[in-house]
Amino acid sequence: MRVVLDTDVLVAALRSDQGASRQLLLAALNRRFVMLVSVPLMLEYEAVLTRQEHLAAAGITADDVKTVLDALAAVIAPVRLAFLWRPRLKDAADEMVLETAVNGTADRLVTFNLKHLGEAALEFGIRAMRPGEALREIAEKQKQK
């Protein structure tokens, strides 16, 4: 399964070790699904995850974030943005996530922001879902193998 994780999912993954977001991050690192990331999206991950409020809430440092992102960079499938689909959404960061999903031929876009990304992703045949739903789907696909 080819998946794009919205930045809000990575924020949740680092801020709490209890939720589906953390489990998705670990599943990506263990290559249980193909995580798609473009250069602009990786830069967005870094910019958001190294904000002081997220570092403080997670009890980590910017160097810790860079270590996680380096580990992700080693396992992701890079996406080249050949086509830009803007403007479709109000938030430029959401546009970047959608463009990564479309250009990477994603099956799923995982986000907490279904209101804005859900309908737009569906226009391209990509199903948007929350982390818990994605984690269940990945686990089910693993059982079928």
N, CA, C and O atoms as CSV, one atom per row, in Angstrom:
chain,resi,resn,atom,element,x,y,z
A,1,MET,N,N,0.843,-1.170,0.000
A,1,MET,CA,C,0.000,0.000,0.000
A,1,MET,C,C,0.894,1.241,0.000
A,1,MET,O,O,1.873,1.309,0.744
A,2,ARG,N,N,0.554,2.208,-0.830
A,2,ARG,CA,C,1.318,3.453,-0.976
A,2,ARG,C,C,0.598,4.558,-0.204
A,2,ARG,O,O,-0.562,4.866,-0.477
A,3,VAL,N,N,1.310,5.154,0.773
A,3,VAL,CA,C,0.670,6.042,1.739
A,3,VAL,C,C,1.446,7.351,1.886
A,3,VAL,O,O,2.677,7.364,1.920
A,4,VAL,N,N,0.699,8.445,1.970
A,4,VAL,CA,C,1.265,9.738,2.355
A,4,VAL,C,C,0.734,10.068,3.738
A,4,VAL,O,O,-0.471,10.002,3.983
A,5,LEU,N,N,1.640,10.423,4.642
A,5,LEU,CA,C,1.262,10.846,5.988
A,5,LEU,C,C,1.295,12.366,6.051
A,5,LEU,O,O,2.318,12.988,5.762
A,6,ASP,N,N,0.179,12.951,6.426
A,6,ASP,CA,C,0.111,14.393,6.617
A,6,ASP,C,C,1.012,14.759,7.800
A,6,ASP,O,O,1.277,13.928,8.669
A,7,THR,N,N,1.465,15.978,7.821
A,7,THR,CA,C,2.355,16.447,8.880
A,7,THR,C,C,1.714,16.292,10.256
A,7,THR,O,O,2.408,16.005,11.231
A,8,ASP,N,N,0.390,16.480,10.346
A,8,ASP,CA,C,-0.269,16.368,11.646
A,8,ASP,C,C,-0.149,14.963,12.241
A,8,ASP,O,O,-0.181,14.799,13.461
A,9,VAL,N,N,-0.010,13.957,11.384
A,9,VAL,CA,C,0.156,12.582,11.855
A,9,VAL,C,C,1.547,12.407,12.477
A,9,VAL,O,O,1.688,11.754,13.511
A,10,LEU,N,N,2.563,12.987,11.850
A,10,LEU,CA,C,3.907,12.893,12.422
A,10,LEU,C,C,4.022,13.689,13.721
A,10,LEU,O,O,4.725,13.278,14.644
A,11,VAL,N,N,3.342,14.814,13.789
A,11,VAL,CA,C,3.327,15.582,15.039
A,11,VAL,C,C,2.746,14.715,16.149
A,11,VAL,O,O,3.324,14.612,17.231
A,12,ALA,N,N,1.611,14.097,15.882
A,12,ALA,CA,C,0.979,13.230,16.886
A,12,ALA,C,C,1.874,12.048,17.245
A,12,ALA,O,O,1.930,11.636,18.404
A,13,ALA,N,N,2.569,11.508,16.256
A,13,ALA,CA,C,3.454,10.361,16.497
A,13,ALA,C,C,4.586,10.712,17.452
A,13,ALA,O,O,4.972,9.897,18.291
A,14,LEU,N,N,5.112,11.911,17.326
A,14,LEU,CA,C,6.218,12.302,18.197
A,14,LEU,C,C,5.751,12.784,19.566
A,14,LEU,O,O,6.468,12.654,20.558
A,15,ARG,N,N,4.553,13.336,19.610
A,15,ARG,CA,C,4.053,13.878,20.876
A,15,ARG,C,C,3.480,12.814,21.807
A,15,ARG,O,O,3.389,13.027,23.016
A,16,SER,N,N,3.091,11.657,21.240
A,16,SER,CA,C,2.512,10.608,22.079
A,16,SER,C,C,2.948,9.235,21.585
A,16,SER,O,O,2.915,8.956,20.386
A,17,ASP,N,N,3.350,8.392,22.506
A,17,ASP,CA,C,3.722,7.028,22.119
A,17,ASP,C,C,2.549,6.068,22.256
A,17,ASP,O,O,2.725,4.859,22.104
A,18,GLN,N,N,1.377,6.572,22.534
A,18,GLN,CA,C,0.209,5.735,22.788
A,18,GLN,C,C,-0.717,5.541,21.597
A,18,GLN,O,O,-1.523,4.610,21.611
A,19,GLY,N,N,-0.641,6.360,20.590
A,19,GLY,CA,C,-1.664,6.350,19.555
A,19,GLY,C,C,-1.297,5.637,18.268
A,19,GLY,O,O,-0.190,5.128,18.095
A,20,ALA,N,N,-2.266,5.623,17.382
A,20,ALA,CA,C,-2.103,5.006,16.070
A,20,ALA,C,C,-1.049,5.733,15.234
A,20,ALA,O,O,-0.378,5.117,14.406
A,21,SER,N,N,-0.906,7.026,15.450
A,21,SER,CA,C,0.091,7.782,14.683
A,21,SER,C,C,1.495,7.250,14.945
A,21,SER,O,O,2.278,7.087,14.009
A,22,ARG,N,N,1.822,6.978,16.207
A,22,ARG,CA,C,3.139,6.424,16.537
A,22,ARG,C,C,3.301,5.055,15.900
A,22,ARG,O,O,4.370,4.733,15.381
A,23,GLN,N,N,2.255,4.249,15.934
A,23,GLN,CA,C,2.317,2.919,15.335
A,23,GLN,C,C,2.504,3.001,13.822
A,23,GLN,O,O,3.197,2.169,13.235
A,24,LEU,N,N,1.891,3.996,13.192
A,24,LEU,CA,C,2.096,4.191,11.747
A,24,LEU,C,C,3.529,4.601,11.443
A,24,LEU,O,O,4.123,4.121,10.477
A,25,LEU,N,N,4.082,5.479,12.257
A,25,LEU,CA,C,5.478,5.877,12.071
A,25,LEU,C,C,6.391,4.662,12.177
A,25,LEU,O,O,7.285,4.481,11.351
A,26,LEU,N,N,6.171,3.836,13.182
A,26,LEU,CA,C,6.978,2.624,13.343
A,26,LEU,C,C,6.762,1.659,12.173
A,26,LEU,O,O,7.709,1.028,11.704
A,27,ALA,N,N,5.531,1.548,11.712
A,27,ALA,CA,C,5.237,0.679,10.565
A,27,ALA,C,C,5.951,1.175,9.313
A,27,ALA,O,O,6.442,0.372,8.520
A,28,ALA,N,N,6.014,2.494,9.130
A,28,ALA,CA,C,6.741,3.057,7.988
A,28,ALA,C,C,8.219,2.724,8.087
A,28,ALA,O,O,8.839,2.311,7.107
A,29,LEU,N,N,8.783,2.906,9.283
A,29,LEU,CA,C,10.199,2.614,9.478
A,29,LEU,C,C,10.508,1.131,9.278
A,29,LEU,O,O,11.615,0.766,8.881
A,30,ASN,N,N,9.524,0.285,9.556
A,30,ASN,CA,C,9.683,-1.158,9.363
A,30,ASN,C,C,9.218,-1.628,7.984
A,30,ASN,O,O,9.123,-2.826,7.719
A,31,ARG,N,N,8.935,-0.667,7.124
A,31,ARG,CA,C,8.551,-0.930,5.726
A,31,ARG,C,C,7.317,-1.824,5.600
A,31,ARG,O,O,7.240,-2.660,4.700
A,32,ARG,N,N,6.365,-1.646,6.496
A,32,ARG,CA,C,5.118,-2.401,6.410
A,32,ARG,C,C,4.192,-1.804,5.363
A,32,ARG,O,O,3.208,-2.431,4.971
A,33,PHE,N,N,4.501,-0.602,4.910
A,33,PHE,CA,C,3.818,0.034,3.786
A,33,PHE,C,C,4.825,0.962,3.125
A,33,PHE,O,O,5.869,1.267,3.700
A,34,VAL,N,N,4.512,1.403,1.934
A,34,VAL,CA,C,5.389,2.321,1.210
A,34,VAL,C,C,4.974,3.740,1.584
A,34,VAL,O,O,3.868,4.179,1.269
A,35,MET,N,N,5.872,4.446,2.255
A,35,MET,CA,C,5.604,5.831,2.631
A,35,MET,C,C,6.148,6.738,1.535
A,35,MET,O,O,7.329,6.683,1.194
A,36,LEU,N,N,5.280,7.560,0.996
A,36,LEU,CA,C,5.621,8.474,-0.083
A,36,LEU,C,C,5.893,9.865,0.479
A,36,LEU,O,O,5.099,10.400,1.253
A,37,VAL,N,N,7.020,10.442,0.084
A,37,VAL,CA,C,7.374,11.780,0.561
A,37,VAL,C,C,8.053,12.546,-0.557
A,37,VAL,O,O,8.937,12.022,-1.235
A,38,SER,N,N,7.638,13.788,-0.747
A,38,SER,CA,C,8.302,14.696,-1.693
A,38,SER,C,C,9.282,15.567,-0.899
A,38,SER,O,O,9.216,15.625,0.329
A,39,VAL,N,N,10.178,16.234,-1.601
A,39,VAL,CA,C,11.127,17.123,-0.934
A,39,VAL,C,C,10.388,18.227,-0.177
A,39,VAL,O,O,10.700,18.466,0.990
A,40,PRO,N,N,9.412,18.915,-0.804
A,40,PRO,CA,C,8.710,19.953,-0.032
A,40,PRO,C,C,8.006,19.403,1.210
A,40,PRO,O,O,7.961,20.077,2.240
A,41,LEU,N,N,7.460,18.201,1.126
A,41,LEU,CA,C,6.788,17.626,2.287
A,41,LEU,C,C,7.796,17.280,3.386
A,41,LEU,O,O,7.514,17.495,4.565
A,42,MET,N,N,8.951,16.756,3.024
A,42,MET,CA,C,9.981,16.456,4.028
A,42,MET,C,C,10.443,17.746,4.703
A,42,MET,O,O,10.679,17.762,5.911
A,43,LEU,N,N,10.573,18.815,3.938
A,43,LEU,CA,C,10.956,20.102,4.529
A,43,LEU,C,C,9.869,20.618,5.465
A,43,LEU,O,O,10.168,21.207,6.504
A,44,GLU,N,N,8.610,20.400,5.098
A,44,GLU,CA,C,7.485,20.759,5.956
A,44,GLU,C,C,7.529,19.956,7.259
A,44,GLU,O,O,7.335,20.504,8.344
A,45,TYR,N,N,7.786,18.648,7.135
A,45,TYR,CA,C,7.914,17.822,8.337
A,45,TYR,C,C,8.948,18.437,9.279
A,45,TYR,O,O,8.686,18.618,10.468
A,46,GLU,N,N,10.114,18.752,8.741
A,46,GLU,CA,C,11.190,19.279,9.575
A,46,GLU,C,C,10.813,20.619,10.193
A,46,GLU,O,O,11.035,20.837,11.384
A,47,ALA,N,N,10.246,21.516,9.396
A,47,ALA,CA,C,9.897,22.842,9.900
A,47,ALA,C,C,8.864,22.763,11.024
A,47,ALA,O,O,8.979,23.470,12.026
A,48,VAL,N,N,7.872,21.918,10.863
A,48,VAL,CA,C,6.809,21.815,11.870
A,48,VAL,C,C,7.282,21.039,13.096
A,48,VAL,O,O,7.052,21.465,14.228
A,49,LEU,N,N,7.936,19.913,12.879
A,49,LEU,CA,C,8.334,19.072,14.007
A,49,LEU,C,C,9.384,19.711,14.906
A,49,LEU,O,O,9.499,19.349,16.077
A,50,THR,N,N,10.151,20.658,14.370
A,50,THR,CA,C,11.179,21.317,15.184
A,50,THR,C,C,10.676,22.606,15.832
A,50,THR,O,O,11.461,23.350,16.419
A,51,ARG,N,N,9.376,22.875,15.730
A,51,ARG,CA,C,8.819,24.024,16.451
A,51,ARG,C,C,8.934,23.764,17.944
A,51,ARG,O,O,8.749,22.641,18.413
A,52,GLN,N,N,9.242,24.816,18.673
A,52,GLN,CA,C,9.492,24.686,20.107
A,52,GLN,C,C,8.332,24.035,20.853
A,52,GLN,O,O,8.553,23.227,21.755
A,53,GLU,N,N,7.103,24.377,20.486
A,53,GLU,CA,C,5.968,23.802,21.222
A,53,GLU,C,C,5.866,22.287,21.043
A,53,GLU,O,O,5.456,21.583,21.965
A,54,HIS,N,N,6.234,21.782,19.871
A,54,HIS,CA,C,6.201,20.335,19.645
A,54,HIS,C,C,7.370,19.637,20.332
A,54,HIS,O,O,7.214,18.550,20.889
A,55,LEU,N,N,8.535,20.267,20.288
A,55,LEU,CA,C,9.696,19.692,20.970
A,55,LEU,C,C,9.437,19.595,22.470
A,55,LEU,O,O,9.732,18.576,23.096
A,56,ALA,N,N,8.887,20.656,23.035
A,56,ALA,CA,C,8.615,20.668,24.472
A,56,ALA,C,C,7.566,19.617,24.834
A,56,ALA,O,O,7.726,18.890,25.814
A,57,ALA,N,N,6.501,19.538,24.052
A,57,ALA,CA,C,5.424,18.579,24.344
A,57,ALA,C,C,5.914,17.139,24.214
A,57,ALA,O,O,5.478,16.262,24.960
A,58,ALA,N,N,6.818,16.897,23.269
A,58,ALA,CA,C,7.327,15.541,23.055
A,58,ALA,C,C,8.511,15.213,23.963
A,58,ALA,O,O,8.872,14.047,24.122
A,59,GLY,N,N,9.109,16.237,24.553
A,59,GLY,CA,C,10.278,16.015,25.402
A,59,GLY,C,C,11.491,15.577,24.590
A,59,GLY,O,O,12.276,14.737,25.031
A,60,ILE,N,N,11.636,16.156,23.397
A,60,ILE,CA,C,12.742,15.803,22.505
A,60,ILE,C,C,13.457,17.060,22.029
A,60,ILE,O,O,13.020,18.178,22.304
A,61,THR,N,N,14.552,16.866,21.320
A,61,THR,CA,C,15.318,17.984,20.772
A,61,THR,C,C,15.188,18.010,19.255
A,61,THR,O,O,14.705,17.058,18.642
A,62,ALA,N,N,15.622,19.100,18.672
A,62,ALA,CA,C,15.631,19.213,17.210
A,62,ALA,C,C,16.529,18.132,16.606
A,62,ALA,O,O,16.238,17.624,15.524
A,63,ASP,N,N,17.604,17.781,17.288
A,63,ASP,CA,C,18.474,16.707,16.804
A,63,ASP,C,C,17.740,15.367,16.803
A,63,ASP,O,O,17.951,14.549,15.907
A,64,ASP,N,N,16.883,15.137,17.795
A,64,ASP,CA,C,16.074,13.916,17.816
A,64,ASP,C,C,15.152,13.863,16.600
A,64,ASP,O,O,14.994,12.816,15.971
A,65,VAL,N,N,14.550,14.997,16.283
A,65,VAL,CA,C,13.663,15.071,15.111
A,65,VAL,C,C,14.456,14.753,13.853
A,65,VAL,O,O,13.995,13.994,13.001
A,66,LYS,N,N,15.628,15.321,13.735
A,66,LYS,CA,C,16.461,15.073,12.553
A,66,LYS,C,C,16.843,13.601,12.450
A,66,LYS,O,O,16.931,13.061,11.347
A,67,THR,N,N,17.068,12.954,13.574
A,67,THR,CA,C,17.375,11.523,13.569
A,67,THR,C,C,16.189,10.723,13.040
A,67,THR,O,O,16.361,9.806,12.237
A,68,VAL,N,N,14.991,11.071,13.488
A,68,VAL,CA,C,13.783,10.388,13.008
A,68,VAL,C,C,13.597,10.635,11.512
A,68,VAL,O,O,13.299,9.709,10.757
A,69,LEU,N,N,13.771,11.876,11.092
A,69,LEU,CA,C,13.595,12.194,9.664
A,69,LEU,C,C,14.661,11.523,8.800
A,69,LEU,O,O,14.376,11.103,7.679
A,70,ASP,N,N,15.878,11.421,9.311
A,70,ASP,CA,C,16.922,10.697,8.578
A,70,ASP,C,C,16.555,9.226,8.425
A,70,ASP,O,O,16.766,8.631,7.369
A,71,ALA,N,N,16.004,8.648,9.488
A,71,ALA,CA,C,15.573,7.244,9.419
A,71,ALA,C,C,14.445,7.082,8.412
A,71,ALA,O,O,14.415,6.110,7.657
A,72,LEU,N,N,13.516,8.034,8.399
A,72,LEU,CA,C,12.433,7.981,7.406
A,72,LEU,C,C,12.990,8.125,5.992
A,72,LEU,O,O,12.578,7.406,5.082
A,73,ALA,N,N,13.917,9.048,5.814
A,73,ALA,CA,C,14.494,9.272,4.486
A,73,ALA,C,C,15.126,8.008,3.926
A,73,ALA,O,O,15.195,7.831,2.709
A,74,ALA,N,N,15.584,7.138,4.799
A,74,ALA,CA,C,16.220,5.892,4.366
A,74,ALA,C,C,15.213,4.856,3.879
A,74,ALA,O,O,15.587,3.911,3.184
A,75,VAL,N,N,13.940,5.023,4.235
A,75,VAL,CA,C,12.951,3.993,3.883
A,75,VAL,C,C,11.820,4.493,2.987
A,75,VAL,O,O,11.052,3.683,2.469
A,76,ILE,N,N,11.701,5.783,2.795
A,76,ILE,CA,C,10.578,6.317,2.012
A,76,ILE,C,C,10.776,6.078,0.514
A,76,ILE,O,O,11.877,5.787,0.045
A,77,ALA,N,N,9.680,6.210,-0.208
A,77,ALA,CA,C,9.745,6.244,-1.666
A,77,ALA,C,C,9.648,7.720,-2.052
A,77,ALA,O,O,8.616,8.352,-1.826
A,78,PRO,N,N,10.711,8.269,-2.631
A,78,PRO,CA,C,10.682,9.692,-2.973
A,78,PRO,C,C,9.703,9.976,-4.106
A,78,PRO,O,O,9.574,9.192,-5.047
A,79,VAL,N,N,9.026,11.098,-3.999
A,79,VAL,CA,C,8.053,11.503,-5.011
A,79,VAL,C,C,8.542,12.782,-5.664
A,79,VAL,O,O,8.830,13.772,-4.992
A,80,ARG,N,N,8.630,12.744,-6.962
A,80,ARG,CA,C,8.973,13.935,-7.744
A,80,ARG,C,C,7.671,14.605,-8.136
A,80,ARG,O,O,6.781,13.967,-8.698
A,81,LEU,N,N,7.558,15.888,-7.841
A,81,LEU,CA,C,6.338,16.615,-8.159
A,81,LEU,C,C,6.382,17.075,-9.612
A,81,LEU,O,O,6.873,18.160,-9.925
A,82,ALA,N,N,5.857,16.223,-10.489
A,82,ALA,CA,C,5.856,16.529,-11.915
A,82,ALA,C,C,4.692,17.439,-12.294
A,82,ALA,O,O,4.793,18.228,-13.234
A,83,PHE,N,N,3.593,17.324,-11.562
A,83,PHE,CA,C,2.413,18.134,-11.838
A,83,PHE,C,C,1.933,18.771,-10.555
A,83,PHE,O,O,1.826,18.108,-9.523
A,84,LEU,N,N,1.645,20.059,-10.619
A,84,LEU,CA,C,1.098,20.768,-9.471
A,84,LEU,C,C,-0.396,20.938,-9.707
A,84,LEU,O,O,-0.819,21.274,-10.813
A,85,TRP,N,N,-1.172,20.713,-8.699
A,85,TRP,CA,C,-2.634,20.728,-8.828
A,85,TRP,C,C,-3.242,21.928,-8.127
A,85,TRP,O,O,-4.423,21.904,-7.780
A,86,ARG,N,N,-2.472,22.962,-7.915
A,86,ARG,CA,C,-2.949,24.131,-7.180
A,86,ARG,C,C,-3.700,25.080,-8.093
A,86,ARG,O,O,-3.484,25.068,-9.305
A,87,PRO,N,N,-4.546,25.875,-7.555
A,87,PRO,CA,C,-5.064,25.840,-6.192
A,87,PRO,C,C,-6.298,24.940,-6.106
A,87,PRO,O,O,-7.204,25.036,-6.933
A,88,ARG,N,N,-6.323,24.097,-5.135
A,88,ARG,CA,C,-7.466,23.223,-4.865
A,88,ARG,C,C,-7.970,23.407,-3.446
A,88,ARG,O,O,-9.160,23.255,-3.172
A,89,LEU,N,N,-7.051,23.736,-2.545
A,89,LEU,CA,C,-7.372,23.836,-1.131
A,89,LEU,C,C,-6.989,25.217,-0.599
A,89,LEU,O,O,-6.243,25.953,-1.245
A,90,LYS,N,N,-7.499,25.559,0.568
A,90,LYS,CA,C,-7.215,26.875,1.146
A,90,LYS,C,C,-5.817,26.968,1.741
A,90,LYS,O,O,-5.207,28.037,1.724
A,91,ASP,N,N,-5.305,25.865,2.265
A,91,ASP,CA,C,-4.023,25.854,2.964
A,91,ASP,C,C,-2.928,25.318,2.044
A,91,ASP,O,O,-3.036,24.208,1.524
A,92,ALA,N,N,-1.878,26.108,1.848
A,92,ALA,CA,C,-0.780,25.703,0.962
A,92,ALA,C,C,-0.113,24.415,1.442
A,92,ALA,O,O,0.326,23.604,0.627
A,93,ALA,N,N,-0.037,24.222,2.757
A,93,ALA,CA,C,0.566,22.988,3.277
A,93,ALA,C,C,-0.292,21.787,2.907
A,93,ALA,O,O,0.240,20.712,2.632
A,94,ASP,N,N,-1.610,21.954,2.895
A,94,ASP,CA,C,-2.495,20.865,2.460
A,94,ASP,C,C,-2.293,20.566,0.980
A,94,ASP,O,O,-2.343,19.411,0.559
A,95,GLU,N,N,-2.067,21.609,0.198
A,95,GLU,CA,C,-1.822,21.427,-1.243
A,95,GLU,C,C,-0.595,20.546,-1.460
A,95,GLU,O,O,-0.595,19.666,-2.321
A,96,MET,N,N,0.443,20.791,-0.676
A,96,MET,CA,C,1.684,20.035,-0.798
A,96,MET,C,C,1.457,18.554,-0.488
A,96,MET,O,O,2.001,17.682,-1.166
A,97,VAL,N,N,0.662,18.280,0.524
A,97,VAL,CA,C,0.352,16.901,0.900
A,97,VAL,C,C,-0.438,16.230,-0.225
A,97,VAL,O,O,-0.133,15.103,-0.613
A,98,LEU,N,N,-1.442,16.916,-0.742
A,98,LEU,CA,C,-2.256,16.376,-1.836
A,98,LEU,C,C,-1.407,16.141,-3.089
A,98,LEU,O,O,-1.526,15.099,-3.734
A,99,GLU,N,N,-0.557,17.102,-3.431
A,99,GLU,CA,C,0.305,16.945,-4.611
A,99,GLU,C,C,1.256,15.757,-4.468
A,99,GLU,O,O,1.516,15.051,-5.443
A,100,THR,N,N,1.767,15.539,-3.281
A,100,THR,CA,C,2.626,14.382,-3.052
A,100,THR,C,C,1.838,13.096,-3.265
A,100,THR,O,O,2.329,12.161,-3.898
A,101,ALA,N,N,0.630,13.049,-2.744
A,101,ALA,CA,C,-0.211,11.857,-2.901
A,101,ALA,C,C,-0.554,11.605,-4.363
A,101,ALA,O,O,-0.488,10.467,-4.827
A,102,VAL,N,N,-0.913,12.638,-5.081
A,102,VAL,CA,C,-1.304,12.484,-6.491
A,102,VAL,C,C,-0.104,12.084,-7.343
A,102,VAL,O,O,-0.178,11.128,-8.114
A,103,ASN,N,N,0.993,12.809,-7.205
A,103,ASN,CA,C,2.182,12.507,-8.006
A,103,ASN,C,C,2.810,11.168,-7.640
A,103,ASN,O,O,3.467,10.541,-8.472
A,104,GLY,N,N,2.613,10.731,-6.413
A,104,GLY,CA,C,3.174,9.455,-5.968
A,104,GLY,C,C,2.237,8.283,-6.177
A,104,GLY,O,O,2.534,7.159,-5.772
A,105,THR,N,N,1.101,8.548,-6.814
A,105,THR,CA,C,0.054,7.529,-7.011
A,105,THR,C,C,-0.251,6.784,-5.713
A,105,THR,O,O,-0.221,5.555,-5.653
A,106,ALA,N,N,-0.544,7.565,-4.686
A,106,ALA,CA,C,-0.855,7.012,-3.370
A,106,ALA,C,C,-2.194,6.289,-3.389
A,106,ALA,O,O,-3.110,6.647,-4.130
A,107,ASP,N,N,-2.278,5.272,-2.561
A,107,ASP,CA,C,-3.555,4.599,-2.317
A,107,ASP,C,C,-4.303,5.296,-1.194
A,107,ASP,O,O,-5.530,5.391,-1.209
A,108,ARG,N,N,-3.538,5.786,-0.212
A,108,ARG,CA,C,-4.128,6.378,0.980
A,108,ARG,C,C,-3.387,7.654,1.358
A,108,ARG,O,O,-2.178,7.780,1.164
A,109,LEU,N,N,-4.149,8.588,1.900
A,109,LEU,CA,C,-3.612,9.808,2.475
A,109,LEU,C,C,-4.095,9.817,3.923
A,109,LEU,O,O,-5.297,9.881,4.182
A,110,VAL,N,N,-3.158,9.752,4.859
A,110,VAL,CA,C,-3.513,9.648,6.265
A,110,VAL,C,C,-3.388,11.021,6.911
A,110,VAL,O,O,-2.333,11.655,6.864
A,111,THR,N,N,-4.490,11.468,7.516
A,111,THR,CA,C,-4.561,12.815,8.059
A,111,THR,C,C,-5.625,12.908,9.143
A,111,THR,O,O,-6.538,12.083,9.203
A,112,PHE,N,N,-5.504,13.904,9.987
A,112,PHE,CA,C,-6.581,14.239,10.909
A,112,PHE,C,C,-7.496,15.277,10.265
A,112,PHE,O,O,-8.569,15.579,10.788
A,113,ASN,N,N,-7.069,15.817,9.134
A,113,ASN,CA,C,-7.773,16.907,8.456
A,113,ASN,C,C,-8.637,16.378,7.308
A,113,ASN,O,O,-8.464,16.781,6.157
A,114,LEU,N,N,-9.550,15.490,7.621
A,114,LEU,CA,C,-10.405,14.915,6.580
A,114,LEU,C,C,-11.312,15.955,5.942
A,114,LEU,O,O,-11.678,15.832,4.773
A,115,LYS,N,N,-11.674,16.973,6.702
A,115,LYS,CA,C,-12.573,18.012,6.182
A,115,LYS,C,C,-12.001,18.650,4.920
A,115,LYS,O,O,-12.720,18.829,3.937
A,116,HIS,N,N,-10.737,18.986,4.940
A,116,HIS,CA,C,-10.134,19.672,3.797
A,116,HIS,C,C,-9.512,18.720,2.779
A,116,HIS,O,O,-9.615,18.943,1.572
A,117,LEU,N,N,-8.876,17.671,3.259
A,117,LEU,CA,C,-8.150,16.785,2.346
A,117,LEU,C,C,-8.980,15.623,1.811
A,117,LEU,O,O,-8.692,15.107,0.731
A,118,GLY,N,N,-9.994,15.206,2.543
A,118,GLY,CA,C,-10.757,14.022,2.163
A,118,GLY,C,C,-11.402,14.106,0.791
A,118,GLY,O,O,-11.210,13.226,-0.048
A,119,GLU,N,N,-12.153,15.149,0.569
A,119,GLU,CA,C,-12.866,15.300,-0.707
A,119,GLU,C,C,-11.894,15.539,-1.863
A,119,GLU,O,O,-12.059,14.981,-2.948
A,120,ALA,N,N,-10.891,16.365,-1.625
A,120,ALA,CA,C,-9.905,16.658,-2.675
A,120,ALA,C,C,-9.148,15.402,-3.080
A,120,ALA,O,O,-8.916,15.177,-4.268
A,121,ALA,N,N,-8.761,14.580,-2.110
A,121,ALA,CA,C,-8.041,13.339,-2.418
A,121,ALA,C,C,-8.922,12.393,-3.220
A,121,ALA,O,O,-8.453,11.738,-4.151
A,122,LEU,N,N,-10.185,12.322,-2.864
A,122,LEU,CA,C,-11.114,11.420,-3.541
A,122,LEU,C,C,-11.265,11.772,-5.022
A,122,LEU,O,O,-11.500,10.890,-5.848
A,123,GLU,N,N,-11.130,13.048,-5.355
A,123,GLU,CA,C,-11.184,13.477,-6.762
A,123,GLU,C,C,-10.121,12.766,-7.594
A,123,GLU,O,O,-10.283,12.595,-8.802
A,124,PHE,N,N,-9.041,12.355,-6.947
A,124,PHE,CA,C,-7.938,11.683,-7.630
A,124,PHE,C,C,-7.919,10.185,-7.349
A,124,PHE,O,O,-6.948,9.500,-7.674
A,125,GLY,N,N,-8.980,9.683,-6.752
A,125,GLY,CA,C,-9.062,8.253,-6.469
A,125,GLY,C,C,-8.240,7.818,-5.269
A,125,GLY,O,O,-7.913,6.639,-5.127
A,126,ILE,N,N,-7.906,8.769,-4.406
A,126,ILE,CA,C,-7.114,8.473,-3.212
A,126,ILE,C,C,-8.031,8.568,-1.995
A,126,ILE,O,O,-8.737,9.561,-1.821
A,127,ARG,N,N,-8.018,7.562,-1.180
A,127,ARG,CA,C,-8.867,7.562,0.006
A,127,ARG,C,C,-8.120,8.192,1.175
A,127,ARG,O,O,-7.029,7.750,1.537
A,128,ALA,N,N,-8.709,9.216,1.754
A,128,ALA,CA,C,-8.143,9.848,2.945
A,128,ALA,C,C,-8.763,9.201,4.168
A,128,ALA,O,O,-9.949,8.870,4.180
A,129,MET,N,N,-7.944,9.025,5.199
A,129,MET,CA,C,-8.427,8.386,6.424
A,129,MET,C,C,-7.606,8.834,7.615
A,129,MET,O,O,-6.510,9.375,7.474
A,130,ARG,N,N,-8.161,8.597,8.785
A,130,ARG,CA,C,-7.464,8.902,10.037
A,130,ARG,C,C,-6.441,7.796,10.333
A,130,ARG,O,O,-6.536,6.696,9.790
A,131,PRO,N,N,-5.469,8.096,11.192
A,131,PRO,CA,C,-4.418,7.115,11.487
A,131,PRO,C,C,-4.915,5.763,11.983
A,131,PRO,O,O,-4.391,4.732,11.562
A,132,GLY,N,N,-5.898,5.737,12.854
A,132,GLY,CA,C,-6.389,4.464,13.384
A,132,GLY,C,C,-6.944,3.563,12.295
A,132,GLY,O,O,-6.697,2.357,12.285
A,133,GLU,N,N,-7.691,4.158,11.383
A,133,GLU,CA,C,-8.259,3.399,10.269
A,133,GLU,C,C,-7.158,2.876,9.353
A,133,GLU,O,O,-7.210,1.733,8.897
A,134,ALA,N,N,-6.172,3.708,9.089
A,134,ALA,CA,C,-5.052,3.290,8.239
A,134,ALA,C,C,-4.275,2.150,8.884
A,134,ALA,O,O,-3.889,1.196,8.208
A,135,LEU,N,N,-4.049,2.246,10.173
A,135,LEU,CA,C,-3.309,1.204,10.884
A,135,LEU,C,C,-4.055,-0.128,10.816
A,135,LEU,O,O,-3.442,-1.174,10.604
A,136,ARG,N,N,-5.364,-0.090,10.995
A,136,ARG,CA,C,-6.163,-1.319,10.887
A,136,ARG,C,C,-6.085,-1.904,9.482
A,136,ARG,O,O,-5.974,-3.119,9.320
A,137,GLU,N,N,-6.141,-1.052,8.476
A,137,GLU,CA,C,-6.075,-1.519,7.088
A,137,GLU,C,C,-4.714,-2.140,6.777
A,137,GLU,O,O,-4.641,-3.169,6.105
A,138,ILE,N,N,-3.657,-1.531,7.254
A,138,ILE,CA,C,-2.310,-2.068,7.039
A,138,ILE,C,C,-2.175,-3.426,7.727
A,138,ILE,O,O,-1.618,-4.362,7.153
A,139,ALA,N,N,-2.680,-3.532,8.942
A,139,ALA,CA,C,-2.621,-4.797,9.672
A,139,ALA,C,C,-3.410,-5.873,8.927
A,139,ALA,O,O,-2.965,-7.018,8.848
A,140,GLU,N,N,-4.555,-5.527,8.391
A,140,GLU,CA,C,-5.373,-6.487,7.644
A,140,GLU,C,C,-4.649,-6.960,6.380
A,140,GLU,O,O,-4.679,-8.146,6.052
A,141,LYS,N,N,-4.012,-6.046,5.686
A,141,LYS,CA,C,-3.259,-6.419,4.478
A,141,LYS,C,C,-2.081,-7.324,4.823
A,141,LYS,O,O,-1.734,-8.222,4.055
A,142,GLN,N,N,-1.470,-7.085,5.979
A,142,GLN,CA,C,-0.360,-7.934,6.425
A,142,GLN,C,C,-0.841,-9.356,6.682
A,142,GLN,O,O,-0.139,-10.317,6.368
A,143,LYS,N,N,-2.036,-9.495,7.253
A,143,LYS,CA,C,-2.609,-10.824,7.527
A,143,LYS,C,C,-2.896,-11.585,6.249
A,143,LYS,O,O,-2.790,-12.811,6.216
A,144,GLN,N,N,-3.263,-10.862,5.189
A,144,GLN,CA,C,-3.623,-11.496,3.918
A,144,GLN,C,C,-2.403,-12.008,3.162
A,144,GLN,O,O,-2.548,-12.817,2.245
A,145,LYS,N,N,-1.218,-11.562,3.522
A,145,LYS,CA,C,-0.013,-11.976,2.808
A,145,LYS,C,C,0.407,-13.378,3.156
A,145,LYS,O,O,1.407,-13.871,2.634
